[in-house]
Amino acid sequence: MIRARAGAAAAAAAVLAVVLHVLGSFAGYEYAKNPPDVSRDLDLLVLRRIGEIPWPFGNGFSSSTMQLAFVAAILLVGVLTWLLTFATIRVLAAGSRAGAVLLGTWAAVILATVAGKGLWTSVYVTDVLQGRNPEGAVAAAITSAPWWGVLVGWLPALAATAAYAATNRGRAVTAPYQPAWQPDGRPTAAPDDPPSDGPTMSDGRAG
């Protein structure tokens, strides 16, 4: 089986996941400053969830530690998205359907987001909460991360699927058959033919 090419697809997913996290974090910060008048469900389920790793510049916890935690969490999301997407695609044959790449990458973005938010949360508890852990604060912060992946993770998944299709188009699923030995070009006698011990009638020298 020929393995599918995975580098371009994994890179596309990782880069877009990082970009979406940064843009979503800044957009969430701006939204929190001036929230528009929208429905409660849209506000709680979508608009307040697009910035899963909170923007650490200019808000109430804009210490250098939280800024470093933000950068580290975003980088962790990118690295894990790349690794998980690459591993998912490499187990596929070159001619596999793209649906497996879409779902596998989507799951990779969700898991990477949970890991990034977990890193950010651990620093937040230590630096901002001074080691205190209000009941449910850490659990709520980490369990909210999968929802961001569900809402936005399909975009990196689509990017990975497109890159997968472009880099694996027309590739064979299996390698062509290669015999264990190569003939030397000389004719061989059939197995049932008796060996020739001398001239025959066809030589014109019989008798």
C-alpha positions in Angstrom: 0.0 0.0 0.0 1.3 3.5 -0.9 0.8 5.9 2.0 -1.0 9.2 1.4 1.0 12.4 1.3 0.3 14.3 4.5 2.7 17.2 4.9 0.8 19.8 3.0 -2.5 18.9 4.5 -1.1 18.9 8.1 0.6 22.3 7.5 -2.6 23.8 6.1 -4.6 22.7 9.1 -2.1 23.8 11.6 -1.6 27.3 10.1 -5.3 28.0 9.8 -6.0 26.7 13.3 -3.4 29.1 14.7 -4.7 32.0 12.6 -8.3 31.3 13.7 -7.4 31.2 17.3 -5.5 34.5 17.2 -8.3 36.3 15.2 -11.0 34.7 17.4 -9.3 35.8 20.5 -9.0 39.4 19.4 -12.5 39.4 18.1 -13.8 38.0 21.4 -11.9 40.7 23.3 -13.4 43.5 21.1 -16.9 41.9 21.4 -16.7 41.8 25.2 -15.9 45.6 25.3 -18.9 46.6 23.2 -21.4 43.7 23.0 -24.2 44.3 20.5 -27.8 43.6 21.2 -28.3 40.0 20.0 -30.2 37.0 21.2 -29.0 35.3 24.4 -28.3 32.0 22.6 -26.2 33.6 19.9 -24.4 35.6 22.5 -23.6 32.7 24.8 -23.1 29.9 22.3 -21.3 31.6 19.5 -20.1 35.2 20.0 -18.6 34.8 23.4 -17.0 31.5 22.4 -15.0 32.5 19.4 -12.1 33.6 21.6 -11.3 30.4 23.3 -7.9 31.4 24.5 -8.5 34.9 25.9 -6.7 37.9 24.4 -4.0 38.9 27.0 -3.1 42.4 25.8 -5.0 45.3 27.3 -7.4 43.4 29.5 -7.6 42.7 33.3 -4.9 40.0 33.2 -2.4 41.4 30.7 0.7 40.4 32.7 3.8 39.2 30.8 3.2 35.8 32.2 -0.3 35.6 30.7 1.0 36.9 27.4 3.6 34.2 27.3 1.0 31.7 28.2 -1.2 32.9 25.3 1.7 32.5 22.8 2.6 29.1 24.2 -1.0 27.9 24.1 -1.4 29.0 20.5 1.8 27.3 19.5 0.8 24.1 21.2 -2.5 24.2 19.3 -0.6 24.5 16.0 2.0 21.8 16.8 -0.6 19.3 18.0 -2.9 20.0 15.0 0.0 19.3 12.7 1.1 16.1 14.4 -2.4 14.6 14.8 -3.4 15.5 11.2 -0.2 14.1 9.8 -0.6 10.9 11.8 -4.2 10.5 10.7 -3.5 10.9 7.0 -0.4 8.7 7.0 -2.4 5.7 8.0 -4.5 6.1 4.8 -3.7 4.8 1.4 -3.1 7.3 -1.3 -6.5 6.8 -2.9 -8.6 6.9 0.2 -11.6 9.2 0.3 -11.2 12.7 1.6 -14.0 12.3 4.1 -11.6 10.5 6.5 -9.2 13.4 6.3 -12.0 15.9 7.0 -13.3 14.1 10.1 -9.8 13.2 11.3 -8.5 16.8 11.1 -11.6 18.2 12.7 -11.0 15.9 15.7 -7.4 16.9 15.7 -8.3 20.6 16.0 -10.7 19.8 18.9 -8.1 17.8 20.8 -5.3 20.4 20.2 -7.6 23.2 21.4 -8.4 21.4 24.6 -4.6 20.9 25.2 -3.9 24.6 24.4 -6.7 25.8 26.7 -5.5 23.4 29.4 -2.0 25.0 29.3 -3.5 28.5 29.4 -5.8 27.6 32.3 -3.0 26.2 34.4 -1.0 29.4 34.1 -4.1 31.5 34.7 -4.8 29.7 38.0 -1.2 30.1 39.1 -0.6 33.7 38.0 -4.0 35.5 38.2 -5.9 33.4 40.8 -2.7 33.0 42.9 -3.3 29.3 43.2 -6.9 29.6 44.2 -9.3 27.5 42.3 -12.9 28.8 42.5 -15.3 25.9 42.3 -15.7 24.7 38.7 -13.5 27.4 37.2 -10.8 25.1 35.8 -13.2 22.4 34.7 -15.4 25.0 33.0 -12.4 26.6 31.2 -11.2 23.3 29.8 -14.5 21.7 29.0 -15.5 24.7 26.9 -12.6 24.2 24.5 -14.2 21.3 22.5 -17.1 23.6 21.7 -14.7 26.0 19.9 -13.4 23.1 17.9 -16.9 22.2 16.9 -17.8 25.7 15.9 -14.6 26.6 14.0 -12.6 23.4 13.6 -14.3 22.5 10.4 -12.4 25.3 8.6 -8.9 23.9 9.2 -10.4 20.5 8.3 -11.6 21.8 5.0 -8.2 23.3 4.3 -6.5 20.0 5.1 -9.0 18.1 2.9 -8.3 20.4 -0.1 -4.6 20.1 0.4 -4.8 16.3 0.7 -6.9 16.1 -2.5 -4.4 18.3 -4.4 -1.3 16.4 -3.3 -2.7 12.9 -3.7 -4.7 13.3 -6.9 -4.0 10.5 -9.4 -1.6 8.5 -7.2 -1.9 4.7 -7.3 -3.2 2.9 -4.2 -0.7 0.0 -4.4 2.8 -0.3 -5.9 3.1 -2.2 -9.2 4.0 -5.9 -8.9 7.7 -6.6 -8.9 8.9 -10.2 -9.3 11.5 -11.5 -6.9 13.8 -12.3 -9.9 14.3 -10.8 -13.3 14.7 -13.1 -16.4 18.0 -12.8 -18.2 16.4 -12.7 -21.7 17.5 -16.2 -22.8 14.8 -18.7 -23.8 14.2 -21.5 -21.4 13.0 -25.0 -22.3 9.5 -26.0 -21.3 9.5 -28.3 -18.2 8.2 -31.3 -20.2 10.7 -31.1 -23.1 13.4 -33.7 -23.0 17.0 -32.5 -23.1 18.7 -32.5 -26.5 21.7 -34.9 -26.7 22.7 -34.4 -30.3 21.6 -33.4 -33.9 18.1 -34.1 -34.9 16.4 -34.7 -38.3 15.8 -31.0 -38.6 19.6 -30.4 -38.8 19.8 -32.3 -42.1 22.6 -34.5 -40.7 20.7 -37.4 -39.4 21.8 -41.0 -40.2 
